[in-house]
Amino acid sequence: MIKPTQLSFTQWYCEGGQASYLRTRKSPGGILELIEVARPAGDMSRPGLPEIVLYEDLLGGSRVSGNLGGGRFDLKSERGGLNLAAPNFSTSAVMEESHQLRSLAFPMEKWKNLLDEASDGKFSFDTSFSYGRQFDSPAIRASLRRLWALSDEEGAPSRLLAQAAGCEILAELCRISGAQFTLAKGGLAPWVKRHCQELMRERLADDISLDELAAEAQLSPYHFARMFKQSFGVPPRVYLTQLRMEKACELLALTDLSITEIALKVGYSSSQVLARVFFKYQHKSPSAYRRAVRDSL
């Protein structure tokens, strides 16, 4: 029997009395936990759990009071409003209306070292974030939508995709909360940029992580993600998908490999996953692309 204090955020929601409220659960790469719940009015307090949890209110309009780790609050929720709950804190919250929430949990054990490196050891889970204060961030909402879409497309996105998305959201949370991070300036050195391109191309079929790429560049993952975007114009997760699509197009055009074989060679678990991502980028199925290319020769 697992003790409540040992449960993760998603285990608490999915394996106990809260399970009936769960609408969707996604686990991007095992690095982030993303769930959506629909609950009636009432008490939604929970025990202390080992994650920072970001909530997005999908409906708004409800009076809510409680404490998420930053002191008592009493407010009217807004549609799209965001809130952050502290790790290892027994939160209290009472909603006066039915509500629908999307929640993103950052397991402390997977993110603590990254935040420490980004702040030169000055980061504190107790003081670096503002817990319980409703705030607005179009950037974070957009990142959540992209992460949700990635999970729909790929099931469990790669470690790189999940870590890079998490870094984007954490960077914005730190900026909003005023956490004192030493910001990386400029992009990657030319040799690092070339090396990253080569490494990502060579390991398209592998579950390469942001940690591995950052180590090659001798940077913290947090700083590497920000500098990568400055150098390439897109985050690492987007660039990786672009490389995968380029390789898939090449293999479709120049080989007789099956769609399933191509999917595995470019890092996707099945032909169905490849087809979903491929259609998004090429506006046609892999089979239709192969026919079109060969008919044009």
N, C-alpha and C positions, 0 to 999 in steps of 0.2 A: 504494500500500500504506500503510495507516494504521499508524503506530507505536503500540506498546502504550500509551505514556504519553499519547497523544492520545485514546485510547478513553474513552468514558463508561462508567459502571458497567454499564448495560444492554447496550451494544455488546460489552463484554468477555464478558458472559454469553451473548449471543445470536448472536454472529458468530464464535466460536472453538470451542475444544475443550470449553467448558462447555455448549454449546447442548443437548446431549442430556439435561442435568439440568433444563432449563427446563420448567415446567409451564404457567405463565401469565405473560403480560406485559401490563401496562396502562400507559398514558401519560396521566395526568390533566392535560389542558390543556398538555402539554409543559413544565410547571413542576415536576412531580414525576415520578419514575419508580418504578413499583411492579411487582415481579415475585415469583413464587413458584417455588421450586426444590425438587426432591427428589433427594438425593444419597446415595451409599453412604458407608460409613465411609472415612476417609482424609484426605489433605491437601487443604484448601480455601483455601490461600494465594493471594494475588493481588497484582498490581502496584499502585502508587499511582495512584489515580484521582481526578478533580476533584470528588468529591461527599462530603458527610457521608452515611453510610449507616446507617439504623436497621434492625436485624434483630429479627424476632419468631420464636422457636422454637415451631413448631406441635406438636411431639411431646414434646420433653424427654427426659431420662433418659440422655443421652450424656455421657461424659467429654470435655471439650474443653480444649485448651491452646493458647496462642499469644500474639499481641500485636496489638491493633487500634489502637495508637497511644498507649496509656496505660500501657505497661509489660507485662511478662509476667504471664499468669494461668493458672491451672489449676483447673477447677471442673467440677461436674456440672450440666448444663443442666436447667432446669425448663420444663415445658410452659407456654407463654405468657410465658416470660422474655424480656426485651428487652436488647439490647446496641447500642452505638453505635461505629462505626468512623470514624477520623479521615480527613479529605481528604488527598490527595497523600501517603499513607503506604502503603508496601508491607506489607500485613497478612499475618500468618501465623496459621493455625488448623488444628488437627488434631482431627478428630472420631473417637471410638472406635466409634460406632454410626451406622447410617444415620439420616438426619435430613431434616426438611422445614422450610424457612425461608421466611418472607415478608419481603421487603426493600423499604424505601422510601428512595430516594436523593434528596437535596436538592442540585441543582447549585449550587456555590458562586457562580457568576457571576450567578445569578438571585436569590440570597437574601442575599448579602453586604451590599448597601446597606440592606436592610430591617433586618438585625440591627444594623448600625452606627447607624442612626437610633434604634432602640429603646433602645440603650445609650449614647447620646450619644457615639459613637465609641470606647467602651471595650471593645467586644466583640472577642475574639480566638479564632480557630478553634483555636489551639494550647492555650489555657488555660481557655476558658469552658465547655467540656463535659468530662465524665468518660468517656473512651474505654475500652472493653474491660471495664467493670464490669457484670456482669449485674444488672438491676434490675427491679422490678415497678411497673407503672403501669396500673391499670384504665382511667384516662382516656385514655391513649395507645392501649391496645388497642381501646377503644371507637371512637376516632377512626379507627384503621386499618380497623376493620370497616365503618364508615360510608363511608370513602373507597373501599374495595373495592366496596361495594354501589353507590355512585354510578357507578363505572366500569362495573359490570355493566349498570346502567340506561341510561347515556348514552354509553357508548363512550369518548369523550374529553370529560370535563366541561369547562365553560367556565373561562376564566382566573380568574374570581371564585371559583368553587367550589373550584378547586385551590389558589389562594392562601390562601383563608380556612381550608381544612382544614390546609394547611401551617403557617399561623400558630398554629392551635390546638395542633398537635403540638410546634412549636418552643417555644411559651410554656411548655408542661409540661416539656420537656427542660431549658430554662433554669432553671425553678424547682427541678427535681430536682438539677441540677448546681450550683446556688447562684450562677448568673450574676447580676451586679449590674445589673439593669435598673431604670430609673425607671418604676414602674407608673403607668398612667393611672388616675385616680380619677374616679368618676362616669360618667354617660353623655354622649351628644352634646348639644350645645346645641339648644334647640327648633328654631331656624332650620335647623341642619345636618340634624337628623332629617327635617324636612319636605322639604328639598332632596334628600336621599338617596332618599326615597320617590318623589318626582317624577321624578328622574333614572332610577331603576331601572325605573319604569313606562314611561317614554318609550323606554327602550332595551332592552326585553325581548328583541327579536330580535337585538341586538348582542352581541358577545363582550366585554362591559364587564369591566374588570379592577378588582381591589381597589385598585391604584395610582391609578386614575382617581377612584374614589369618595373615597379618602383625600385626594387633592389638592384636591378640592372642599371638603373639611372642614378643609383646612390642617393635617393630621395625618400622622404616619408610618403606613404600612399596618399595622404591628404594633399600634400604639396604637388606630388606628381600628377594627380588628377587635374588640378587647377592649371598646371603648366602645360599639360598635354593639350587641354582645350585651347589654350592660347596659341600653341604651335600648329595644331591641326584644324582648328575652327569648330570642332565638335568634341563631345566627351569621348573617353575611351570606349564606352559601350556602343556608341553610334558608329565609331570608326571600325570596330571589330565587325559589326553587322555589315558595313559596307564592303569590307574585305571578303567576308563570307559570300556575299552576293556576287562580287566580281569573280571569285573562284568558281562558284556554282555555274555562272554563265559560261565561263571558259570550258568547264567539264561537259556541260550540256551541248555545247557547240562542237567540241573537238573529240569527244569520246563516246563510246556506246555503253558507258556505265549506266546502270539502272538509277532511277530517282532515289531509291533507298540508299544505294551505295554512295551516291553523290552527297546525300544528306549527312551520312556518317563522316565522309571525308572533310566536310566543311563545318563539323561541330554540332550538328543537330541530331536529335535522338530518333527521328523517324522521317519518312517522306511527307507525312501530314504536317509536321512542324515546319519543314523546309517550304512546303507549298504555301502555308499561311504567310510566312515572312517574305517569300519570293513574290507573291502576288502584291503585297504591300509596296514593294520597291519597283517591280517591273510591270505591274498591272496586268499580268497574265500568269497562267500556271507554268511550272517548269516544262511540262510536256508541250504546251502551246509554244513556249519560247523556243524549244528545240526544233519543232517543226518549222517555225517561222524563219529561224536562222538557216536551216538546211535548205528550205525552199528558195532562199535568196541566193544561194551559191550557184 
